[in-house]
Amino acid sequence: MRLIGHLASESIARTFGDFLYVQGIENRIEPHQEDGWAIWVNDEDKLEGATQMLQAFRANPSDPKYQTQAKGAAALRAEEEKNQEAYRKRVRERRHLFRPLTGYGFGPLTFALIAISVVVFFFSRFGYEPQRVMPLAITNYSFDDTATAPWDNSLPEIRHGEVWRLITPIFIHFGVLHILFNMLWLRDLGSMIEGRQSSSYLLIMVLVIAAGSNLAQFRFGHSPVFGGMSGVVYGLLGYIWLRGKLDPASGLFLHPSTVTMMLIWLVACYTGYLGHVANTAHLVGLLMGGAWGYLSSLRYR
């Protein structure tokens, strides 16, 4: 979903939105405090055509064709409603399953990631028995009587086909505060990306950033005893921050104070006063997400 422009009044914006709908371009209009009403186009492949139509509409909004064709939108929507009636009788609509906790709603993939994390957290007895979820760790480890942790640096489990271990450490959390803060940030950042882009886009980001940050933490953190969603959270933060600044029409935005707070927390973790923290995963996740945001914005600059 992308922003193509603004129109001054609600009636004009709705007329143009209906006109786009008749042309087969699904869209949404939203009030904007400074610029009137924003026009969003759902399908990015139709962005160019919709933008050209908006330019033509602005040049001559009183053209009768807009009013005439816009009237057909009601009939099309009624037909679509009729076609979906049987489906809605069998399946509850998503808004009933995912209560809108943010302005973007609760994304289904975000919900699934949180649910998996919570299940793993309870299964590991609130993180106090990580051996119960050892198949999710990046590699097997065991504590001896001196509390050291011997392990194989070559990641034998992954080399022998257990490739999920590159990703699954993100579901392991140690303590209530650890999972609570990670899930709250994931809820907001993940749902924003799902709401403005798509669940599949978020899934690809989570998989790539998780694998990269987990590998970096293992190689440079000198221990397999780590876990948590924070590397991914910092990756999503970096992506939304850079993409929103360089491509405002993407609809992604973070308040500068939010970014500042998260960067201060990143630095504070490096002091060592906050205990054992996967600092490398945080930093690498942030860099990966920022690079992703920058590169993805080049298409629209």
N, C-alpha and C positions, 0 to 999 in steps of 0.2 A: 504494500500500500504506500502510495506516494502523494505528496501535496503538489498540485499543479498551479494553484493560484488562489486568489481571493475575489469575492464580489461584495458590493457594498451592502446590499439588503438581503434579508431572508427570502423574500418572495422571488427576487431575481435569481438568487442562488438555487432555489428549489426548481424554478423553471429550467435552468440550465442543467441541473442534476437529472431531472426527468428526461430532458432531451438526450443526454448522454446514455441514459438507461435504455431508451428506445433504440439507440444506435448499437446496443449490445455491450456497452461499457458500464460495468457496475461501479458505483461510486458512493461516496458518503459526504455529506456537508456537515460542518461543525461551526458553532459560533467562535469567533476569535476576538479577543478583547480589543485589539488595536486595529485590525484590518478588516473588520466586517465578518464575512462568512468564508470559511476555508473549504476548498473543494479537494477531496481525496479520491484517487483512482485506485481501485483494488488490484488490478492486473498491470504490472509494470510493463508488460509487452505492449499494452495499448496506451502507454504514457504519451508517446509522440503524437498520435492521432488526437487524443483528448486535449493536449496542449494547443494544437492547431485549432481545434473547435472552440476552445476558450478564447483564443485571440480573435477569431471571427465573430464570436458572440459579443465580445467587448466592443468591437467596431460597429456593430449594428444590432443591439439587443432588442430593438423593436420589430425586427424582421418577423413577419407573421408565421414563418415556418417553425420558429421555436415554440410559439404557443400551440400551434396546430399539432406538431409532433409530440410535444410534451404531454398533451392530453392522452396520448396512447399509452403512457406509462402506467396509468391506473389499471387499464385492461391487462397489460402484460403482467403486472404484479399479482392481479387477481388470478390469472391463469397459473402462475407459478405457485401461488398459495394453494390452489386446488390440487396441483400435481403432488405437493408435499403433504397433503392432508393425511393420507394413509400412513406415511412414514412417521409423522408426529404422533399418531395414535399408538405406535409401537415403541417409540424411543423418546425418552425425555430430552428436552432441548438442553444444550450444553449449559445455558445460564442457570438451570436448576441443579446441575451437578457441580458447577464451579462458581461459587458465590463471588461476586466481584469484590475483591479485597483492595484493588487498586483501580486507578482510572482506566487501566487497560484490561480489567478483568483478571481472572486467574487462569493462566494458560494451561492446557491439558498436559503438555510435556513437563512444564514446571511442576505441576501437581504430582505427576508420576515420579519425578526425581526426588521431590520432598518425601513422598510416601515410601520409596525404597530406602532412603536415608534413615527415616524414622524406624522402619522395620529392622534394619541392620543394627541400629543403635540399641533397640530393646533386646535383640537377640544376643548382642555382645555384652549384655548386662550393664548398660549405660557406659560402655567403653572400658569397663574394668576387667573384662575377660576377652581381650582381642584374639586369643587363640581360637575362640568359637567362630570367628569370621576370617580365619587365616587364608582360606581359598580366595578371598578378595584382596589380600595384600599383594604388593608388587612381587614379592618373593617370600618363601617360607623363612621364618626365623624362630629361634627358641632361646629362652633365658636360662642360664645356668645358675649355680649357687652364688656366683659373684655378681650377678645381675648384669653380666655382659651379654651381648647378643651376636653370636656367630651367624654368618649367612654367606651365601655364594654370590659373589659380585657379578657372575656371568648371567644372572637371571635364568636359571635352567628351566623353570616351569614355563616361562614365556617361550623359550627356544623350543620346548617340546609341545607347543600347541596351545597353551593356556593364555592366549593373547588378551583375554578379557582383563587380565591383571594390569594391563597398561591403563585401564580406565577405572576399574572398580575401587581403588583406594579412595576415590572421592566420596564413597558411601560410608566410610569408616570414620566415626567421630569419637572423641575422647572427652566426655563430660557434657553436662547440660548446657552450659554457656557456649561451648564450642559449636554444638549443633544448632542451638537457638539462633545465634547471630548469623550463622551461615545460611540457615533456611529463610530467615527474614530477608536477607539481601538477595538470595536466589529468587524468592517469590516476586520481588519488585523488578529486578533486572531481567530475569527470564521472561516474566509476563510481558514486560515492555517490548522485548524483541519479538515474542510470539504475536503480540497485538499489532505491531507495526510491520512485521515481515511475515514469518511463518514458523510453525513448529519444526518443520524439516530443516529450516535454516538454523534454528537454535540447536537442534540435535547435532548437526555437523560441527557447529562451533564447540559444543560441550565435548564431543569426542576428541576433536583435534587438540583443544586446549588442555583437556584432562591428560591425554597421552603425553603431550610435550612437557607440561609442568610436573607430572609424576616422574618421568624419566630424569628430568633435570634435578628434582629433589633427591632422587636415589643416587645419582652420580656425584652430585656436589654436596649433598647433605650428609653423606657418609653413613647412612643408616636406612634400613627398610621400614623402621618403626615410625610411620607417619600416615596421615589420612586426613580426609576432610574435603569439603566442597570449596574451600577458600581460594585455591588456585584458579578454579573455574570462575568463581565470583569476581576475582580481580581481573580475569580475562574479559568477562562481560562488561565490567566497569570500564576497562580501557577501550573496548570496542565502542560502547555507547558514547563515551566521552569524546573520542576523536571523530567518530562518524557524525555525531550531532554537531560538533563545531565546524567541520568541513563541509557537511551536507545538511543544512538545516531543514531542507524539504523532506528528509527521511523521517521526521517526526520523533527522532530519538533526542533526548535531552536530559542532562544532569545539572543540577544547580552547582555552581562553583564551590559552595561551602561543603557539599557532599563529597566532591572530589578531593578537596583539601583535607577533610577529616579522614578519608580512607588512605591518603598518602601519608598523613601523620601517623596513623596506626601502623602502616607498613614499616615506616622508619622506627617506630617505637618497638616493634617486634624484634628488630635487629639488635637492640640494646641488651637483650638477654634477661631483662627483669620480668618478662611475662612468661618465663618458663620455656619449655621446648616447643618451638613453633616452626612450621615448615616454611621458612622464609624464602628459600629458593623457589618453591612452588608459587608463592605469592608474586615474587618479582617476575619470574618467567611468564606466568599467566598474564600479568599486567602488560608486559612487553608484547606478547603474542596477540592479545586482544587489541592493543593500540595499533599494532602493525596491520591487523585485519581491518580495523576501522579506517585507517588511512588509505590502504590499497582499495578497499571497496568504495570509497568516496571518489576516487579518481574518475570513475565512469560518469559522474554527474557534475564534474567541475569544469 
